[in-house]
Amino acid sequence: MTTRRLQVLSWALLFLSPLFLPVFVLLTYVRARGDRSQRILVIPQLTRVGDLVCATPVFRSLKKQFPGVHVTVLISKKVGGILKNNPRVDEVLYLEDYKQSFLALVVLVAWKRFDIGISLSGTFFANILCFYGCIPLRVKLKQRHIPWGERFSNWMTNVKVAYEEGEYIPDFYAKLLAPIGVMSYEALKEVFVRDEDRKVISHLLSEAPTELLVGLSLSAGNAVKEWGDDRFFKLAEALIADYGATILVIGGQNECERIDAFIARSNHQDRYIKACTCTLEELPALMERLDLYVAVDTGPIHIAHALKVPLIDIVGPVNYTELSPRGERCVLVKPDPPVEPTIFAFREPGDPSLTKRALDNTQSLRVLESAITLLKETGILYGRS
């Protein structure tokens, strides 16, 4: 089902909901009184790798608080590889499997008899699905800048937790889980690696010098956040020339030509490894081999964070207080001079000219200096800890 058709059907269901309200109220009341094992449906942001990795503390906390709980997550197949190895998730529903009929997904959710529905991004779609799925307790994030669909459908959710712009979202999830009785929460991301994926990556790296292995990602999920291949190239060449680094250029299968062109510019092509054929399931096995990862604020940076890989996050125009990694092995390189952020978790983008200025104000030399400092502090340069 196209996004347009999904929106149209969601609005239709919203306008029809008053007609069916007594039936749904009765069904949810009866189901809330049932004595059954707890079943929870979690709906994160459907298509973003980084947001899904940032949601993994939710799954762990639910399992810790309710050991017998059955956790189901609804996502897109685009990001499904991140959860295939996660033992905290019992079941994954893929939106694409119901692309021909959103109503079939609604019926499935109702048939599965979930006790709790949690919408981590608070969308119009999630409001409709949890209401028509007759889930008794429906918890959602409520944002300040509310799209019209969400505004008109918020009454369908019986617990709303306000998100204040600028809050660190992995920490905010503790507030979101508190109404369902989750008292123990820690914002530690989790990504799990399979042995068979490690074997694939070992083969990829088998003939490469990996005394100092630095990963770079040229692209971003949102193209306006990209730092630029020229700046990344200056950084890579300096790491090779001064520290003998091997550069692993990471990207999707649609980026192989771009990565080829990037590597072809160098006189040290033997110090580069192209990594554009890995699946999303294999990516964590690749990331855990890195001594350092450098990228803009995008999905793989959160995989590196979960695996405790030293990382440089080129913040650029992003509001870094919301999702950017935190911790001793993370360095956020911000624009200098500072520029007002224009990309937010739950808001429309700001002035495009400020977006460009933020990227232009982040120079390769500053990123290189930050990388060397981090490598020394973690003991990777001049002897490993």
C-alpha positions in Angstrom: 0.0 0.0 0.0 1.4 3.4 -0.9 1.9 6.1 1.7 -0.9 8.1 0.0 -3.4 5.3 0.1 -2.5 4.6 3.7 -3.1 8.2 4.7 -6.5 8.2 2.9 -7.6 5.1 4.6 -6.4 6.3 8.0 -8.5 9.5 7.6 -11.5 7.4 6.5 -11.2 5.2 9.6 -10.8 8.3 11.7 -14.1 9.8 10.4 -15.9 6.5 10.8 -14.7 5.9 14.3 -17.6 7.7 16.1 -20.0 5.2 14.5 -18.1 2.2 16.0 -17.0 3.8 19.3 -19.5 1.9 21.5 -18.4 -1.4 20.0 -14.7 -0.7 20.5 -15.2 0.6 24.0 -17.1 -2.6 25.0 -14.5 -4.9 23.3 -11.6 -3.1 25.0 -13.4 -3.2 28.4 -14.0 -6.9 28.2 -10.5 -7.6 27.1 -9.0 -5.5 29.8 -10.7 -7.7 32.4 -9.3 -10.9 30.9 -6.7 -12.9 32.8 -4.1 -13.6 30.2 -0.3 -13.4 29.7 0.7 -9.9 28.9 1.1 -9.1 25.2 2.6 -5.8 24.1 2.8 -4.2 20.7 5.5 -1.6 20.2 5.4 0.7 17.2 8.7 2.7 16.8 9.5 4.9 13.9 8.9 2.5 11.0 11.7 3.1 8.6 14.8 4.6 10.3 17.7 2.4 11.5 18.9 4.9 14.1 15.5 5.4 15.7 15.0 1.6 15.9 18.4 1.1 17.6 17.5 3.9 20.0 14.3 2.0 20.8 16.1 -1.2 21.9 16.3 -0.1 25.6 12.5 -0.3 25.5 12.4 -3.9 24.6 15.0 -4.9 27.2 13.1 -2.9 29.9 9.8 -4.6 29.1 11.4 -8.1 29.4 13.1 -7.1 32.6 10.0 -5.7 34.3 7.6 -8.4 32.9 9.6 -11.7 32.4 6.7 -13.5 30.8 5.7 -10.7 28.4 5.4 -11.3 24.7 6.9 -8.3 22.8 5.8 -7.7 19.2 7.4 -4.9 17.1 5.8 -3.4 14.0 8.4 -2.0 11.5 9.3 -1.8 7.9 11.4 -4.6 6.2 13.9 -1.8 5.3 15.1 -1.9 8.9 14.1 -5.4 10.0 17.6 -6.8 9.9 18.4 -4.9 13.1 15.9 -7.0 15.1 16.5 -10.4 13.6 19.1 -11.3 16.3 17.4 -9.5 19.2 16.3 -11.9 22.0 14.2 -9.2 23.6 11.7 -9.3 20.7 9.4 -12.3 20.4 7.7 -11.3 17.1 8.2 -8.8 14.3 5.4 -7.6 12.0 6.4 -6.0 8.7 4.2 -3.3 7.3 5.0 -4.4 3.8 3.2 -7.7 4.4 0.0 -5.8 4.6 0.6 -3.3 1.8 -2.5 -4.5 -0.1 -4.8 -4.1 2.9 -4.3 -2.0 5.9 -7.5 -3.4 7.2 -5.9 -6.9 7.3 -3.3 -5.5 9.6 -6.0 -4.0 11.8 -7.8 -7.3 12.0 -4.5 -9.1 12.8 -3.7 -6.7 15.7 -7.2 -7.3 17.0 -6.9 -11.1 16.7 -3.6 -11.1 18.5 -5.3 -9.5 21.5 -2.6 -7.2 22.7 -3.0 -5.8 26.2 -0.8 -2.7 25.6 0.1 -0.7 22.6 3.1 1.7 22.8 3.7 4.2 20.0 7.2 5.6 20.4 6.8 8.2 17.7 3.1 9.0 18.3 1.9 8.9 14.8 -1.6 9.2 13.3 -1.1 5.7 11.8 -0.3 4.2 15.3 -3.3 5.9 16.9 -5.6 4.4 14.3 -4.1 0.9 14.5 -4.1 0.6 18.3 -7.7 1.9 18.6 -9.2 -0.3 15.9 -7.0 -3.2 17.1 -9.0 -2.9 20.4 -5.9 -2.6 22.6 -7.1 -1.7 26.1 -4.1 0.4 27.2 -2.8 2.6 24.4 0.3 4.7 25.3 1.9 7.2 23.0 4.5 10.0 22.7 2.8 13.4 22.3 4.9 16.0 20.5 4.5 19.7 20.6 4.5 20.2 16.8 1.6 17.9 16.0 0.6 17.1 12.4 -3.2 17.4 11.7 -3.8 13.7 11.5 -2.2 13.1 14.9 -4.0 16.1 16.4 -7.4 14.8 15.4 -6.8 11.2 16.4 -5.1 11.8 19.8 -8.4 11.1 21.6 -8.0 7.4 20.5 -5.1 7.0 22.9 -5.8 6.8 26.6 -2.3 7.6 27.9 -0.3 10.5 26.3 3.2 11.5 27.5 4.4 14.9 26.4 7.8 15.1 24.7 9.6 18.4 25.1 11.8 19.3 22.2 15.5 18.8 23.0 15.0 15.9 25.4 17.3 13.0 24.9 14.9 10.5 23.4 16.3 7.2 24.7 16.0 8.8 28.2 12.5 10.0 27.5 11.3 6.5 26.9 11.5 5.9 30.6 8.7 8.4 31.0 6.7 6.7 28.3 7.0 3.3 30.0 6.3 4.5 33.5 2.4 4.5 33.1 2.5 0.7 32.4 4.6 0.0 35.5 8.1 -0.2 34.1 10.2 1.0 37.1 13.7 0.0 35.9 15.0 1.6 32.8 18.5 2.2 31.4 19.1 4.0 28.1 21.7 1.5 26.8 21.2 0.5 23.1 21.6 -3.1 22.1 22.7 -4.7 18.8 23.4 -8.4 18.6 25.9 -10.1 16.3 25.6 -13.7 14.9 28.7 -15.9 14.5 27.8 -16.7 10.9 27.9 -12.9 10.2 31.3 -12.7 11.8 32.5 -15.3 9.4 31.3 -13.3 6.4 33.1 -10.2 7.7 36.3 -12.1 8.5 36.4 -13.2 4.9 35.9 -9.6 3.7 38.8 -8.4 5.8 41.0 -11.5 5.5 43.6 -9.9 3.1 43.5 -6.3 4.4 45.9 -4.7 6.8 43.8 -3.9 9.8 46.2 -2.6 12.5 44.1 0.5 12.6 40.8 0.0 10.9 38.7 3.2 10.5 35.1 3.0 9.1 33.6 5.9 7.1 30.0 6.3 5.8 29.7 8.9 3.0 25.9 8.9 2.9 23.1 9.6 5.3 19.4 8.6 5.4 18.7 12.3 4.8 20.8 13.6 2.0 20.8 17.2 3.4 22.9 15.9 6.3 25.8 14.6 4.2 29.1 16.2 5.0 30.6 15.7 1.5 32.9 13.2 -0.2 35.7 15.8 -0.5 35.9 16.4 3.2 35.8 12.7 3.9 38.5 12.1 1.4 40.8 14.6 3.1 40.2 12.9 6.4 40.8 9.4 5.1 44.1 10.4 3.3 45.4 12.1 6.5 44.7 9.0 8.6 46.4 6.8 6.0 49.5 9.1 5.6 50.0 9.9 9.3 48.8 6.8 11.1 48.9 4.0 8.5 45.1 3.5 8.8 43.1 1.2 6.6 39.8 2.9 5.6 36.7 0.8 5.4 34.1 2.7 3.3 30.7 1.6 4.3 27.5 2.0 2.3 24.5 0.3 0.8 24.5 -1.7 -2.4 23.2 1.4 -4.3 26.4 3.2 -3.3 29.0 0.9 -4.7 29.7 3.2 -7.7 30.1 6.2 -5.4 32.5 4.3 -3.2 34.5 3.1 -6.2 34.9 6.7 -7.4 35.9 7.8 -3.9 38.6 5.1 -3.6 39.8 5.7 -7.2 40.9 9.2 -6.2 43.6 7.9 -3.9 47.2 7.0 -4.5 46.9 4.5 -1.6 44.0 2.4 -2.9 45.5 -0.7 -1.2 44.6 1.0 2.1 40.9 1.1 1.3 38.2 -1.6 1.6 34.9 -1.3 -0.1 32.0 -2.5 2.0 28.8 -2.0 0.1 27.5 -5.5 -0.2 26.8 -6.3 3.5 23.2 -6.8 4.6 21.8 -5.0 7.5 22.1 -8.2 9.6 25.8 -8.4 8.8 26.5 -4.7 9.4 27.0 -5.0 13.2 29.6 -7.8 12.7 31.4 -5.4 10.4 31.1 -2.4 12.8 32.4 -4.3 15.8 35.7 -4.9 14.0 36.4 -1.1 13.7 38.8 0.9 15.8 37.0 4.0 14.9 33.8 5.0 13.0 33.2 8.4 11.5 29.9 9.5 10.0 27.2 12.1 10.2 24.3 11.6 12.6 22.6 8.7 10.9 21.6 5.1 11.5 24.9 3.3 11.5 26.3 5.7 14.1 23.9 4.3 16.6 24.9 0.7 15.7 28.5 1.7 16.5 27.3 3.3 19.7 25.5 0.2 20.8 28.6 -1.9 20.1 30.8 0.6 22.1 32.9 1.3 19.0 34.8 4.7 19.4 33.0 7.1 17.1 33.0 10.6 15.7 29.5 12.0 15.1 29.6 14.9 12.6 26.5 16.6 13.9 26.1 19.2 11.2 22.6 20.7 11.2 21.1 18.1 13.6 19.7 19.0 17.0 22.2 16.8 18.8 20.5 16.9 22.1 17.7 14.6 20.9 19.3 11.4 19.5 23.1 11.9 19.1 25.2 9.3 20.9 26.5 10.0 24.4 29.3 8.5 26.4 33.1 8.3 26.9 33.8 6.7 23.5 31.8 9.3 21.6 32.8 12.7 20.2 30.3 15.0 18.7 31.9 17.4 16.3 29.7 20.5 16.1 29.8 23.4 13.6 32.4 26.0 14.5 31.3 28.8 14.5 28.0 27.4 15.9 24.9 27.3 13.7 21.3 26.9 14.8 20.1 23.4 14.2 17.6 22.8 11.4 16.9 19.0 11.6 14.8 17.7 14.5 13.2 14.4 15.5 9.6 15.7 15.5 9.6 18.9 13.6 9.8 20.1 10.0 13.3 21.1 8.9 14.5 24.7 9.3 16.2 27.1 6.9 18.1 25.2 4.2 20.8 27.9 4.1 21.5 27.2 7.8 21.8 23.5 7.1 24.5 24.1 4.5 26.3 26.6 6.7 26.4 24.0 9.5 28.1 21.5 7.2 30.5 24.1 5.8 31.5 25.1 9.3 32.7 21.6 10.1 36.2 21.3 8.7 38.1 18.1 8.0 41.0 19.2 10.2 38.7 19.5 13.3 37.3 16.0 12.6 40.8 14.6 12.2 42.0 16.2 15.5 38.9 14.8 17.3 39.6 11.4 15.9 43.2 11.3 16.9 42.4 12.5 20.4 39.7 9.8 20.8 42.0 7.1 19.5 44.7 8.1 22.0 42.2 8.4 24.9 40.9 4.9 24.2 44.4 3.5 24.0 44.0 2.4 20.4 46.9 4.5 19.1 50.3 3.8 20.6 49.3 0.6 22.3 45.8 -0.9 22.7 44.0 -1.0 26.0 
